[in-house]
Amino acid sequence: MEITDDRAFPAALAALSGIEFPWHHDEQADEATPTSIDYEPYDEFQCAGETAEWIRAWTGNEELDGAEFRVFGQDGTGGLAALWLVRPGPLTAQPVVFFGSEGAVGVVATNLAEFLWLLAGGVGPQEAVEFGSDSGVPHGELRAVAEKYAGEPRTPAEVLAAARAEFPGFAEEVESWCR
């Protein structure tokens, strides 16, 4: 498959950049509360050079260029959310993946529409990989974005189950890139 060099930011991602994501920290438990989404959307894709530097640093593999990723957001620790260009079709049809700052990795949605429903259900990419689908509380403003840009409503559990079923070997593939 030919990897597209399309870097036009999809309207659905642009709509997220104006939303304040809820982040609450429980000082006693030293962790985020269930109403938190540790996600900071970008206004545009990370540039190709930065993506290459990131994937090389993350994997220790200088042969990688990151061309199959379009990074569009991060969590507070520096973990990155990206579109993974693995199938024919537009950027919005590509799966959404997460690379955590401490090595957590996973597919969180089969496409951008599914990702919007994951967020609407109160689950960000980091929470999806590290805690699963029961970690969030629905978010009204994010639901409005999902209703505008995505199809049939989905729960976080449905989104994650579909992503894991379609891409069960993603973590192993990423591991094979590591040196």
N, C-alpha and C positions, 0 to 999 in steps of 0.2 A: 504494500500500500504506500502511496506517495503521501508524505507528511505535508500538510498545507503550511504555508508561511503566513496565513491569515492572522492578523493581530488586531482586527477590528473588535472592540469590546462589545459583547452582546448587550442589548438594551436591558435585559433582566439583571445582569450584573451591575450595570450602571444604576439601576433603581435601588440596589442594595446600598450603594455608597452614601446615600442620604439618610440612612436609618441608624439610629444609635442602638447598638446591641446591648442587652442587659447584662451587666457584670456585677455580681455581688460576691464579696469575699467574707467567709466566716472565720473571723480571727481565732476563735476557740478551736475550730476543727482544722485550721490552716489549709482550707480548700474552698473551692467555689461552691456556692449553693446550687440546688437543682434548678433555680430560675435563671441561671447564668448561661450565656453563650459566649465562649471565649473566641471571638472572631472579629477581625478587623478587615473589612472589605477594602480593596484597592479601587482607584478611579480608572485604572487602565491595567493592561497586562504588564507584568514585569518584563523588562527588555530581554532580548535573546542572550546578550552577554552576561547579564546577571543570572539568568536561568542556567546557563552553562557553568558559571562559577559555583552556583548553589549545588547542582546535581553532582559535580565533581567533588565538592567538599563533603556532601552528604554520603556519597558512596566510596570516596577515596579512589575513584576510577577516572583518570585523566583522559580516557578515550571517549567519554560521553560528552555530548553537546547539549542535551536537554531539549532538542528540537521537538520531541513528542509531547512536551508539556507547555501549558499556558498558565502561569502562576497568576492568581487573581485575588489572593487574600492570605492572611496569616492569623495565628493566635498570639497571645501575649508573650509567649516564650520564643517565638520565631518559627514555630511549625508552619508549614505552607499548604494551602489549598490550591489545587490546579486542575485544569482540564487535561485529560490524558488522551491524546490523539491516536486512537487504536483502531478506528473503523472509518469507512467512507462516510461522508456526510458533513454537515456544517459543524462548527464549534459547539453549538448548543446540543448536538446529538452525542457528544463525547462524554465518557464517564468522568466523574469528579473524584479525585483522590486526595489523600492527606499524607504528608510526610511530617511527623513530629520532630521536635528539636532533640528528643531523647531516643529516637529510633523507632517509635511507633509508626506504622504505615498501614494504609488500607484504602480500599475503594469505598466511598461513602454514598454514592448515588450513580445510577446507570446513565444519567444525563443531567443537563442543567435544570430542566423542569422538576425532576425528582429531587434535586438538591434544594430547590426553593421550598418544596413541601417538607423536607427534613428541617430546614430552618424555621419554617412556620410552626412546626411541632415543638420548637424550643430546643432543637439539638443542632449544635454546630459540628464542623468536620472533626475537630479534636475530640469532642465529647463522643461522637459516633464511633470513632476508632478505639478510644480508651475506655468508654463506659457503656456503649451500646445505645439502644433506642429508648430506654426508660429514663434517660437522664434529664429530660427537659420538660418545660411547661409551655404550652402553646403561646404564641406571640401574635397579637392582632395585626400589627403593622406589617409584619413579615407575611402573614396569611394574605393580606391584601395584595402584596406583590406576587405571591404564588397564584392567587386567583386571576390576576391580570396576565401573567406570562406563562402559566403552566396549565395543564389539562385537569383531568379528574383529581380531586383531592386524595392524598395518600397520607398515611400515618408514618412516623419515623420508623416503626417496626417494619412496615411494608417496604419502605424505601431501602432500608439496610438489608432486608432479606433478599430483595431482587438484586441488589448490587453484589452481594456475596455469592449468590447463586450464579450470576453471569460471569463473575471474575474471581473464582475461588483461588486461583494461583497467583494473584497480584503480589502478595508479600514475598512469596518464594521467588518470583521473577525479579523483584527489586533486590532481594538478597543475592541473587546470582550476578548482579551488576557490581556488588561491593567487592573491594579488594582489601 
